[in-house]
Amino acid sequence: QVQVVESGGGLVQPGGSLGLECTFSGSIISIYAMGWYRQTPGKQRELVTINISGGPTDYADSVKGRFTISRDNAKNTVYLFMTNLKPEDTAVYYCNLEQRHEGTASTFWGQGIQVTVSS
């Protein structure tokens, strides 16, 4: 079993900054990637950013230069730091962990946390 705890989020004015944190615990064996996704009502969940363990980091074009992903591998924790926030960044944000071990892939999601950008 894997437990996930997300924190951060909330209401911020346009142009402001906000941080999200997500910690995975339990049966974590081999992390392939960690990342963040977001979803707004009526739309599909979309990738915000993903970091491949020991490999590249990718960002959605809409957040490049404004959002930064980081990880603390010792704590199985992933962070998202968001700057110059825009109203269109308003969404529920989900952290994600993909684990690959002995030919089996598993994906775990955070519970989702609301980020609202509004004046």
Long-range contacts (C-beta under 8 A, 24 or more apart in sequence): 1-26, 1-27, 2-26, 2-27, 2-28, 2-97, 2-106, 2-108, 4-95, 4-97, 4-108, 4-109, 4-110, 4-111, 5-110, 6-93, 6-94, 6-95, 6-110, 6-111, 6-112, 6-113, 7-113, 8-80, 8-113, 9-93, 9-113, 9-114, 9-115, 10-114, 10-115, 10-116, 11-116, 11-117, 11-118, 12-85, 12-115, 12-116, 12-117, 13-85, 13-117, 13-118, 13-119, 14-85, 14-86, 14-87, 14-117, 14-118, 14-119, 15-84, 15-85, 16-85, 16-117, 17-81, 17-82, 17-83, 17-84, 17-85, 18-81, 18-82, 18-85, 18-115, 19-79, 19-80, 19-81, 19-82, 20-79, 20-80, 20-81, 20-82, 20-93, 20-95, 20-113, 20-115, 21-77, 21-78, 21-79, 22-77, 22-78, 22-79, 22-95, 22-110, 23-75, 23-76, 23-77, 24-76, 24-77, 24-97, 24-108, 25-76, 28-76, 28-97, 28-99, 29-99, 29-101, 30-99, 30-100, 30-101, 31-73, 31-76, 31-97, 31-98, 31-99, 32-98, 32-99, 32-100, 32-105, 33-96, 33-97, 33-98, 34-69, 34-71, 34-78, 34-95, 34-96, 34-97, 34-98, 35-69, 35-78, 35-95, 35-96, 36-69, 36-78, 36-80, 36-93, 36-94, 36-95, 36-96, 37-93, 37-94, 37-96, 38-89, 38-91, 38-92, 38-93, 38-94, 38-115, 39-91, 39-92, 39-94, 39-112, 40-90, 40-91, 40-92, 45-94, 48-80, 48-93, 49-80, 50-96, 51-78, 62-88, 63-89, 82-115, 85-115, 85-117, 86-117, 87-117, 87-118, 88-117, 89-115, 89-117, 90-115, 90-116, 90-117, 90-118, 91-115
